[in-house]
Amino acid sequence: MHSLFLSTGKEGPVISSCGLTNPCPANEECVSTGSTDQCVCRRGYARDKDGEACRDVNECTSLSASPCGMSALCTNIEGGFVCGCPGGFTGNPYTVCYPDSKLSFFLEWIILIREAHRLSLDFIEFSINLVLRSL
């Protein structure tokens, strides 16, 4: 894998190649695009405004909606993110966190039904609100 690609440097365009003997910079990987190979940002990274380096993307703040489930907390990590349920909550932080209570079994059942039938988050939100109102 040896080809040329164009990158932007302080002096203007710079011709470079990537491959086994000429690896890409940090947070980049060499990708074959047919007749050429070029360095691209790894998943979870984006090219900075200068076009010189790939920087971590904060998925927790850069997306229009949280990548985590309902009531979950998002924490950015290098190259990605993790979701967690806050204190006093349980569940799957990538789908929904719900308050700890005797109703945990019932709420998990709602989630399983939703996943089995591919129902929308509106269904689960409605179901959880219905249960919480009955407390």
C-alpha positions as CSV (number, residue, x, y, z in Angstrom):
1,M,0.0,0.0,0.0
2,H,1.9,3.0,-1.3
3,S,0.3,6.0,-3.0
4,L,0.3,9.7,-2.8
5,F,-2.2,12.0,-1.1
6,L,-2.6,15.7,-0.6
7,S,-2.7,17.2,2.9
8,T,-2.7,20.8,4.0
9,G,0.4,22.1,5.7
10,K,1.5,25.6,6.9
11,E,3.3,26.2,3.6
12,G,0.3,25.0,1.5
13,P,-0.5,21.6,0.0
14,V,2.0,18.9,0.8
15,I,2.3,15.6,-1.1
16,S,2.6,12.7,1.2
17,S,2.2,8.9,1.1
18,C,0.9,6.5,3.7
19,G,1.6,2.8,4.1
20,L,3.6,0.4,6.1
21,T,6.8,2.4,5.7
22,N,5.2,5.8,6.1
23,P,2.4,5.5,8.7
24,C,-0.2,8.2,9.3
25,P,0.0,10.7,12.1
26,A,-1.7,10.1,15.5
27,N,-5.5,9.5,15.4
28,E,-5.4,8.8,11.7
29,E,-5.4,5.6,9.6
30,C,-4.3,4.9,6.1
31,V,-7.3,4.0,3.9
32,S,-7.2,2.8,0.3
33,T,-9.6,4.8,-1.9
34,G,-9.1,2.8,-5.1
35,S,-6.0,4.0,-6.9
36,T,-4.6,6.0,-3.9
37,D,-4.1,5.6,-0.2
38,Q,-4.7,8.5,2.2
39,C,-4.8,9.3,5.9
40,V,-8.2,9.9,7.3
41,C,-9.3,10.6,10.9
42,R,-10.2,7.5,12.9
43,R,-13.8,7.1,14.2
44,G,-14.4,9.6,17.0
45,Y,-12.0,12.1,15.6
46,A,-12.4,15.0,13.1
47,R,-9.9,17.2,11.3
48,D,-9.2,20.5,13.1
49,K,-9.9,23.8,11.5
50,D,-6.4,24.2,10.2
51,G,-6.7,20.7,8.5
52,E,-3.4,19.6,10.2
53,A,-4.5,17.1,12.8
54,C,-7.3,14.9,13.9
55,R,-8.8,16.0,17.2
56,D,-11.2,14.1,19.5
57,V,-14.9,14.8,18.8
58,N,-17.0,15.4,21.9
59,E,-20.0,13.3,21.0
60,C,-21.8,14.4,24.2
61,T,-22.0,18.0,23.1
62,S,-21.5,18.0,19.3
63,L,-24.6,16.1,18.4
64,S,-28.1,17.6,18.3
65,A,-29.3,15.0,20.8
66,S,-27.4,13.0,23.4
67,P,-26.1,9.6,22.0
68,C,-27.1,8.1,25.4
69,G,-30.5,6.8,26.5
70,M,-33.2,8.7,28.3
71,S,-32.1,10.0,31.7
72,A,-28.5,8.8,31.1
73,L,-25.3,10.8,31.5
74,C,-22.8,11.1,28.7
75,T,-19.1,11.2,29.3
76,N,-16.7,12.0,26.5
77,I,-13.6,9.8,26.3
78,E,-10.7,10.0,23.8
79,G,-12.1,8.7,20.5
80,G,-15.6,8.0,21.8
81,F,-18.1,8.3,24.7
82,V,-19.6,6.2,27.5
83,C,-23.1,6.4,28.9
84,G,-24.0,5.8,32.5
85,C,-27.1,5.9,34.7
86,P,-26.9,8.6,37.4
87,G,-27.1,7.8,41.1
88,G,-30.5,6.4,42.2
89,F,-31.2,5.2,38.6
90,T,-30.7,1.8,37.0
91,G,-31.2,0.3,33.5
92,N,-29.3,0.3,30.3
93,P,-27.7,3.8,29.8
94,Y,-27.7,3.3,26.1
95,T,-31.5,3.0,26.0
96,V,-33.1,4.2,29.2
97,C,-32.2,4.8,32.9
98,Y,-35.1,4.7,35.4
99,P,-35.4,5.3,39.1
100,D,-34.5,2.5,41.4
101,S,-37.6,1.0,42.9
102,K,-39.7,-2.1,43.3
103,L,-40.9,-1.4,39.8
104,S,-37.5,-2.2,38.3
105,F,-38.7,-5.6,37.0
106,F,-41.8,-4.0,35.4
107,L,-39.8,-1.3,33.8
108,E,-37.3,-3.8,32.4
109,W,-40.2,-5.7,31.0
110,I,-41.4,-2.6,29.2
111,I,-37.9,-2.2,27.7
112,L,-37.8,-5.8,26.6
113,I,-41.2,-5.5,24.9
114,R,-40.1,-2.3,23.2
115,E,-36.9,-3.9,21.9
116,A,-38.6,-7.1,20.8
117,H,-41.2,-5.2,18.9
118,R,-38.9,-2.4,17.7
119,L,-41.2,0.2,19.2
120,S,-40.3,3.8,19.4
121,L,-38.8,5.6,22.4
122,D,-42.1,7.5,22.6
123,F,-43.7,4.2,23.6
124,I,-41.2,3.6,26.4
125,E,-41.4,7.2,27.6
126,F,-45.2,7.0,27.7
127,S,-45.0,3.7,29.6
128,I,-42.5,4.9,32.2
129,N,-44.5,8.1,32.7
130,L,-47.7,6.1,33.2
131,V,-45.9,3.9,35.8
132,L,-44.4,6.9,37.6
133,R,-47.8,8.8,37.8
134,S,-49.3,5.7,39.5
135,L,-46.8,5.9,42.4
